[in-house]
Amino acid sequence: MSDTPRLDRLDRIEIAIGHLKERHEALTQSVELLHNDIQELKKAAEKDGENIHALAQIAAATLDSIKRLENIAAAHQQRLDDLEQR
């Protein structure tokens, strides 16, 4: 009878180890999924950076065009003012 408590204890230990292995596997899968998510987010952030850079270039070109139109409008206004003063 002295072997029965020992076997019960070993059985409990084996069950506990089995649970720990299952939990370890679940955590490993979670870490792998998180790693994949982080990699996808990193790629998306890099693409966003590229898009922001492109938008900044477009904004700079638009600002330049607006400034040129402002100069043209000012020149036309000056021309109209000159014609009205004659």
C-alpha contacts under 8 A as a table, 3 or more apart, distances in Angstrom:
res1	aa1	res2	aa2	distance
1	M	4	T	5.51
1	M	5	P	7.69
2	S	5	P	6.25
2	S	6	R	7.12
3	D	6	R	5.17
3	D	7	L	6.18
4	T	7	L	5.09
4	T	8	D	6.14
5	P	8	D	4.99
5	P	9	R	6.12
6	R	9	R	5.07
6	R	10	L	6.18
7	L	10	L	4.97
7	L	11	D	5.95
8	D	11	D	5.00
8	D	12	R	6.18
9	R	12	R	5.10
9	R	13	I	6.19
10	L	13	I	4.95
10	L	14	E	6.07
11	D	14	E	5.05
11	D	15	I	6.09
12	R	15	I	5.03
12	R	16	A	6.04
13	I	16	A	4.99
13	I	17	I	6.08
14	E	17	I	5.01
14	E	18	G	6.05
15	I	18	G	4.94
15	I	19	H	6.23
16	A	19	H	5.08
16	A	20	L	6.17
17	I	20	L	4.95
17	I	21	K	6.10
18	G	21	K	5.10
18	G	22	E	6.27
19	H	22	E	5.08
19	H	23	R	6.11
20	L	23	R	5.01
20	L	24	H	5.95
21	K	24	H	4.97
21	K	25	E	6.15
22	E	25	E	5.13
22	E	26	A	6.23
23	R	26	A	5.02
23	R	27	L	6.10
24	H	27	L	5.09
24	H	28	T	6.04
25	E	28	T	4.99
25	E	29	Q	6.20
26	A	29	Q	5.15
26	A	30	S	6.20
27	L	30	S	4.94
27	L	31	V	6.13
28	T	31	V	5.14
28	T	32	E	6.20
29	Q	32	E	5.04
29	Q	33	L	6.16
30	S	33	L	5.09
30	S	34	L	6.09
31	V	34	L	5.00
31	V	35	H	6.01
32	E	35	H	5.03
32	E	36	N	6.25
33	L	36	N	5.10
33	L	37	D	6.16
34	L	37	D	4.95
34	L	38	I	6.07
35	H	38	I	5.09
35	H	39	Q	6.22
36	N	39	Q	5.08
36	N	40	E	6.24
37	D	40	E	5.11
37	D	41	L	6.12
38	I	41	L	4.99
38	I	42	K	6.04
39	Q	42	K	5.01
39	Q	43	K	6.29
40	E	43	K	5.14
40	E	44	A	6.16
41	L	44	A	4.96
41	L	45	A	6.01
42	K	45	A	5.06
42	K	46	E	6.20
43	K	46	E	5.10
43	K	47	K	6.23
44	A	47	K	5.04
44	A	48	D	6.06
45	A	48	D	4.91
45	A	49	G	6.12
46	E	49	G	5.00
46	E	50	E	6.35
47	K	50	E	5.04
47	K	51	N	6.19
48	D	51	N	4.97
48	D	52	I	6.04
49	G	52	I	5.06
49	G	53	H	6.17
50	E	53	H	5.11
50	E	54	A	6.27
51	N	54	A	5.05
51	N	55	L	6.14
52	I	55	L	5.00
52	I	56	A	6.10
53	H	56	A	5.06
53	H	57	Q	6.36
54	A	57	Q	5.14
54	A	58	I	6.32
55	L	58	I	4.97
55	L	59	A	6.05
56	A	59	A	4.99
56	A	60	A	6.13
57	Q	60	A	5.09
57	Q	61	A	6.23
58	I	61	A	5.11
58	I	62	T	6.06
59	A	62	T	4.99
59	A	63	L	6.07
60	A	63	L	5.09
60	A	64	D	6.22
61	A	64	D	5.07
61	A	65	S	6.25
62	T	65	S	5.03
62	T	66	I	6.17
63	L	66	I	5.05
63	L	67	K	6.19
64	D	67	K	5.15
64	D	68	R	6.29
65	S	68	R	5.09
65	S	69	L	6.16
66	I	69	L	5.00
66	I	70	E	6.07
67	K	70	E	4.93
67	K	71	N	6.31
68	R	71	N	5.08
68	R	72	I	6.25
69	L	72	I	4.95
69	L	73	A	6.03
70	E	73	A	5.05
70	E	74	A	6.05
71	N	74	A	5.05
71	N	75	A	6.10
72	I	75	A	5.07
72	I	76	H	6.14
73	A	76	H	5.06
73	A	77	Q	6.04
74	A	77	Q	5.02
74	A	78	Q	6.09
75	A	78	Q	5.05
75	A	79	R	6.12
76	H	79	R	4.93
76	H	80	L	6.16
77	Q	80	L	5.04
77	Q	81	D	6.05
78	Q	81	D	4.98
78	Q	82	D	6.08
79	R	82	D	5.06
79	R	83	L	6.21
80	L	83	L	5.03
80	L	84	E	6.12
81	D	84	E	5.12
81	D	85	Q	6.28
82	D	85	Q	5.22
82	D	86	R	6.71
83	L	86	R	5.49
